[in-house]
Amino acid sequence: MKTRSVSAVLPAFPIDMDGVPVKQVFPTQKIERIDPFLLLHHLQLSIPKYVIPEKAGVSPHPHRGFSPVTFIFKGGVHHRDSRGNNSVIYEGGTQWMNAGMGIMHSERPPKNIQELGGEQELIQLWINTPKAHKMDQPQYLPLTPEETPVVKSDDEKIEIQVVAGNLNDIKGGIPTLTPVNAFVITAHKGGKQNIQFPTSHNAFIYLLDGRLKIDGFGLVEGLNAVKFNNDGDGIGFEALENTRALLMTAAPINEPVVAQGPFVMNSESEILEAMRDYRMGKMGILIED
């Protein structure tokens, strides 16, 4: 394996998203996107006991032209959408949605969030869809932790959930529209691991906490992402502390990106069409119980 060099270290900046504090890794002034990855938000919330879960979280809203993906690290997420999907995925699971031509959905804490400790932690990552699939029928793809394949390091100090793609001939639980690897890493102090993936893929790793020593670079601390150059076929690291991380790699789409709010298309005219279709109800209606 030829180890990739580091292109940039990207700190997670705190932002306010409609009254909800989140940490945003990209887009920022430093980097707009890592094709096909468009946006990364890291959310950590303590939900007070007086809050009604059905009224908390994110109310019904539309998407078109990309895949909003939620990796759940604490608590859970109750997903409902205008295609009739209604499910809760808990800690260790993933909710992957291909928005396609348009869908309405909501993302709330589960009703039993207080029984789980009242904590909610998740990463939401937006993954672009190529033009050929932007007007496909929407898909909701839930993945429980029990359904997620796991690869362990030789020293058994690192566990890697293979959410999508392929690692050591283990195939992930989510089928993707383009080649994407999604690996959720739980590393215990002292654990070492090499991870291979195609040289053509763009790649980054985001640390939710802890500290890693990246081969050929050095120390990276929690709440930072590392973007890699395309000059090797993998990365290696050692955990200096117990660390949780998300490693994403994917083939770039290399198409124009025009984004406006919850819509990601290839041209301004397609954005205007998306807004019109949403107002006309063509993305469906979601009435929550």
N, C-alpha and C positions, 0 to 999 in steps of 0.2 A: 504493500500500500504506500502510495506517495501522499504524505501529509499536506493538506492545504495550508496556505498562509492566511493571515488575518487581514481583511480589507479595512474594517472599522469596528470600533466598540461603540454601541448605541445605548446610552442610558435611558431608562424609562422615566419620562417626565409626568408629573401629576397634572391632570387637567380636570375640569368640571364638565360632565356630560349630562346636561339637563338635571343638574342638582346632585348627580351621583359622582363621587370622586373615583377616577380611574387613573391608571398609569399607562401612558401611551409610548410605545417604543418607536413606531413609525405609523403614519408619515410625520416627519418633522422637517425643520429647515435644513437639517444635515442630510437627510435621505428621504425621498418621496415614497419609494416602494422597492421591494426586492422581487422582481417579476418571477412568478405570478402573484406573490404575496402583497396585498394592498394595505393592510392595517393590522396592528396588533394592540389589543387592550388587555390589561391585567387588572382584574377587579377583586378587591378584598373588602368584605362588608360584615359588620356585626349587625344582625337584624333584631331590633328591640322587640320584647315580648308583646308590646301593645300594637305592633304593626300587623295588619291582616295580610297574610301571604298572598291571597288572591288579588290584592290591590297594590302589592309591592312589585319590584322588578320593572320590566319593560312592557308597556301596554301594546296593543296591536299596532303594527306598522308594516309597510311594504318593503320588498326587495325585488330587484331584477338584475340579471346579468352576471352574478357571481355566487360564490358559496360562502355564507357565514358559518363558521365552524366554532363550536364551543367545547373546550376541554375543561372538565369539571374536577377540581382538586379538593374542594370541601363543600359539604352541603349537597345541593342538587338543583336541577332546573326543570321546571314544568313547562313543556312546550305544547302550544296549541296553534293550529294554523287553519287557513281557509280551505284546505283540502281535506279536512276532517281528521288530521292527525292529532292525537292527544296522549302525551306520555311524559313520564318523569324519569330522568336519568340522574343517578346519584354519583357520589365521589368515585373517581376512577373511571368514569364513563365519558362518552363523547356524543355530542349531537352535531351531525353533519347535514347541512341542507343545501341542495343545489336549487337556487331560486329560479333559474331558468327564465321563462317568459313573465313571471311575476307571481308573488304569493304574499299573503298577509300572515304574520305570526306574532305571538306574544311569548315572552320569556319571564316567568315568575318563579319565586322560591316555591318549593313544595309545601304542601299544607303542614307537613310534620317537621319543618325546618327547626323548630325549637327543640324537638326531641333529638335532633342531630347535633345540638349545641348552639344553634343560632348563628353559625358562621357560614358564609358563602364565599368561596374563592374560585375564580375561573379565569381562563384566557379565552378571548374571542379573537379569532383570526379570520380575516376576509381573504379568500383565494379567488383570483380572477378566473372567469370562464372564457374560453376562446369563442370567437365570433360564431363559429359553426354550431355552437351549443347554447348560445345566449337565449334563444327563443324555444328551447326544449321545454317539455312539461316539467314542472317542479318535482323534486324528490326530497323526502325527509328520511334520513338514514340514522336512526339511533343505534348506539353501540354501548352495551353494558360492560362493566369491568370483567364480568365472568365470560363475556364473548370476545374479549380482547386478548390476542396472543401475547405471550411474554417471553423475552429472551433474557437470559442471565449471563453475566460475565463469568469468565473462568474462575475468578476468585469469589464468585457468588455475592459480591458486595454491591453489585449494580443490577437493577432490574429495568428492562426497557419494554414498555408496552408498544406493540406494533399496531398502531391505529390504522394506518394506511401504508401502502407500498410493500416493500420487501426488505427483510433484514436476516442475513444468514439463512436464506431459503425459507424463512417463515413469512407467510403472506398476511398482510394486515386485514382487519375486519371490514374496512370501508372500501368499496370500489370507487375509483376516481375518474373524472372525465379526461384528465391528462396525467402524465406520470408525476406522482407526488408521494413522497415519504413523510410520514408523520410519526415521530417517536417521542413518547413521554418517558423521561428518565428519572428514576429514583436511585440516587447514588449514596452509599454510606462511606464515611471517611476512610480513605486509603484505597478505595476501589479504583481500578484502572480499566479502560475500555478503548478499543479501536472500532470505529464504525465506517464501513465503506459504502459509497454511493457513486453514481455516474459522474464523470468529470464534467459533463454537459449541464448538470444540475446547478442552479443557484442554491445557496444554503446559508442558514443562520441557526444559532442556538441561543435561547433565552433562558436565563437563570432566574427562577422565582425567588430563590434564596440560596444560602450557602456560598461556597467558593470552589472553583475548578482551576486546575493548572492545565491550560491548553497546550498541547505539544507544539513546539516551534514558536510559541508566543509568550506564555506565562500566565500570571494570575488574572482571573476574571471573577468579580464578586456578584452577589445576587442583585437583581433589579437592573441587570445589564444584558444586552444581546451582543453577540459577536457575529458579524457578517464575514463570510469567507470568500477569498478569491477562487476563481475557477482554474486552479493550477495544480490540482491533485485529485485523487479518487477517494478521499476520506479524511477523517479527523481522529485524533486521539486525545484523551484527557485523563487526569487523575483527580479524584475528589479530595480536597483538602479539608472539607467539612461535609456533614450530611447536606445533600444538595438535591433540589428538584429542578428539572429543566425540560424544555421543549426543543427538540431538534427537528427542523423542517428542511427538506430539500425538494426541488422540483425542476422539471424542464421549463425554461422560460417560454412564454407564449409569443413574445415579440410582436405585439399588435398595439395600435393606438388605444390609450385608455382615457375615457372622458367620464368623470364621476361627478355626480350631483346628489348629495345626501345618500339615500338608500339605493341608488341606481348606479350601475357601472356598465357603460356601453362603449362603443367605438367612435361615436360621433355626437355632436351637439344635437343634430336632428333626432337621433335615437333617444337621447335623454328627454327631449320634448315629447316624443311619442310615449315614453314611459310615464311621464307626468300626466299626460292626457288619459292614458289607459287606466292609471290608478284612480283619477278623478271619476272616470266613467264606470268604475267598479269591475274592470276586466281582470283585476288581480284577485278577485274574490272578496268576500266579506267574512270577518271573524267576529262573532258575538260570543263572548265568554260567559260561561254559566255563572 
